[in-house]
Structures are given as structure tokens and as C-alpha cells.
Amino acid sequence: MDGFDPGDFVRRVALQLGGTLVVPQAEAGRRFSAAGLTEHPPGINPEVGPVIRAFTEKGVPVISVTNTGRLEETWRSFLQSREVPPFRTIVTSCEVGRRKPDPEIFREASRRLSLRPEEIVHVGDRWDLDVKGALAAGCGAVLYRGLWPLYPPGEAEDTPPPTRVPADVRIVDRLSEILDLGSWEVSAPD
């Protein structure tokens, strides 16, 4: 997914099939990005909304960093239609051109928030993608295991945490647990 641009992908497929785009490439990309969301929407973790609201009330920005072929605007529209509180921003691998665990996607999150990486705590459900990537970028990390029971057999077990988890990495089973992990003070950007 590194460097995956939905519009460019649709253009290349059209060329391979001997055709051309009948709409501008950016519009083709937007349509491809939204394909299937209405017919087969992904499930939304019911814990997400209350946690976003709680952090937003504390003045703590909440963003999403995701490996996806869908554009930020697609995710925003989808989540809004499901009444999920808005993320400050959604950093998508297809738009950044990097995917987790590449530290650059986490650094992009840092830039968008105007915060240093060490001022950010990334919460993710994969040790190999989320925790390793966040730590490599200089961010804090929390491993969230709450979704593991929903994974296909073997998926979560393929990338378990090491036997010795670093002291600065927390492991939680419910998203609400992260509300109690720190003071979550917000300071003005430098």
C-alpha cells in the first residue's frame, strides 16, 4: 500500500484493460475509495465514540492513523454517517505514501498535530504495526487487545507482544482504560 493512490490505481487498471477514464482521475479515486462502504460497511467498535468524546472534552486531540486504500474524506463521511465523533485528522497510508509500521506515517501524525512525537501516544491493536511503528517514530504506545477475539483464527497470535514488554508500553483490553493511563494534559505547541 506504500504510495497507493486510489485515482492512479483506477487509471492504471483502465489502461491495462485498454480503456480510459471517463471522469477525472481524482473523481475516479474518490469513487474507488468509497466503493463498497454502503453495501458492506466495516463494523465500528462501540468503544470508539465515548473515548473520542472524553478526550475531546479534555482538549486532547484524537486522530486516526490507518493502513488503507480509502481517502481521509471517505472515512470522515462514513464515520459522520454513523454518528462517530470526528477525529481531528485521519492519516491514511494511501495519502501519505507510507504504511504502518513505517515511522514516517506516525511522524506525519505528529506534524498534523504540531506536536513532537514524544508528546503523542498511539493506541493500536497490532504489536508489529502499531506498537513497533509508534516506538520507532518516538511516540508512546498502547497495545489494545479488545478486538482480538473478533479476528480470524491466528491473526492476533501471529504478532504477539514480546515476552518482555517495554515498561513504557501499556496493554489494555478496553479503550476506556486509556483514559486512566495519564494526566492527558494539553500544552500549547512550540
N, C-alpha and C positions, 0 to 999 in steps of 0.2 A: 504494500500500500504506500510505500515511500514514493512521493512525487505523483501520487494518483490524483489526477484532475478529472472529475466526472465529465465535463464538457469535452476534454481532449479524448477521453476514453470512448465516448459515443462517436466522435468524429472518426477515430481510428477504426472502430467497428464498421461504421458506414463505408469507409474506404475499402476495407477488407472484403466487404460484401458487394463491392462495385457500385456503391451508391454515394450520395452526398446528403448533407443535412438540409432539411427544408426549413429549419428555423436557425437563428443564430446559435453559435456554439455555446454561449453562456446559457441561453434558454434551454438548449438540449441537456446541458449539465444539470440545471435546476430540475428539469423533469425527471432525469435519471435518478437524481438524488432523492426525490420524493417517491419514486416507484415502489409500490408495494406497502407503503406505510398505512394506507387506508384499508387495504384488503387483508393484510397480515401485520398488524401493529405489534411492536415489541411490548412485552409487559413492562410496567413501571413499578419499581419497588415502592410499596406504600410508605416506607420509612423516609423516602427522599423529601417529600413535601414538608413534613413537620421539622426536619433538620434544617432545610434551607430557610424556612421561616424563622426558626430560633436563632440561627447565625445572623440572618439579615437584621433581626431586631437588635442584636448586639453590635451591629455595624460591621460585622465580619463579612467580607466579600466571599461568595461561593461561586466557583466556576467548575466547568467540566472539562476534562482532558480525555479525549476519546480516539481510539483507533477506529476509523470509519470511512466509508466512501460517501457519506452523506454530508452536505454542507451545513454550516452553522445555522443559516437561515431556515433550512429544512427542519433541523432539530428544534429550533425556537418555536416555529409554527406548530409542530407536532406536540411539544410539551405544553404550549399555551392551550391548545385544543383539549388537553387532558387536565387542565387547571393545575398544572405543576408550577409552583412559584418560579419566577425567572432566575436563571443563573446570571451572574454579572457578565460572563462571556462563556462561549463554548469553543474550546481549542480543538479543532478537528485535524486528524492526521492528513486527510486529503488536501486541506488548505495550507497546512504548514509544510507538507512535503516530508515529514518525519513521523514515525510512529513509535509508541512506547515499546521498548524501554529506552529509546534514544533520548539522551538528556536534553537535546535541543527542543523537543516538544514541551518539556517542563520549563525550560528557560523562556520559551515563548509565553507560557502562562505567567511567568514572573514579570516579563516585560509588559504584558497587558494589564497587570495589576499595579505596575510601578512599585513592585516590592523586590527585595533581594530574595534569592532562592531560600536562604536560611530562615526567612520570615514566613514561608509557606509550608503548610502541612498537606500532603497529598494522601487522600484516602482511596484505596483501591482494593480489588478483590483478587489480584494475581500477584504472587511474590515476584515472579520472573519479569513481569511487565511493569507493574505499578511500583512496588517497593524498590526493586533494584534501580529502575529508571529514576525515581524521585531522589534516591540517595546519591546516585551518580551526578545528578544536577545540583546537589547541595541542599535539597529540600528535606523537610521532615517527612516521615512516612507512617501510615497506619494501615495495617492489613485487616480488611473487613471480610470475615468468613460467613456472613449471614446468607449469602446467596449460594454457597457451596452445595447445600442439599438439593438445589434445583439444577445443578449442572449434569450433563450427561455423565454416565459412569466413567471414571478415570480422569476427567478433565481437571478437577481441582487437585487430585492426587499427583498429577504429572509435575506440578510445580509447588511442592510443599515448602514451607519455610525451612531454613536450615535448622539443625538440631540446637544450635546456639543462636538465638535471635539477638541482634544487637540491642543493647539496653535502651537506646533511643527510639526503637521501633515498637509501637504498641500493636496489639492484636485485639480486635473486638468482634463480637458476634451480632451486635445490633448497632445500627448507625447512631442511635441516640446516645450510646456510650461515649462517642467522641465529644459530646458537649461537656463532659466531666473531665476531660483529659488535660485541660489547661485553663488559664485565665482568659484566653482569647481576647487579649487587649488589642486594640487597633491603634497604631501610631500613624502619624502623618508621614507620607512618603518623603524621602530625602530630596 
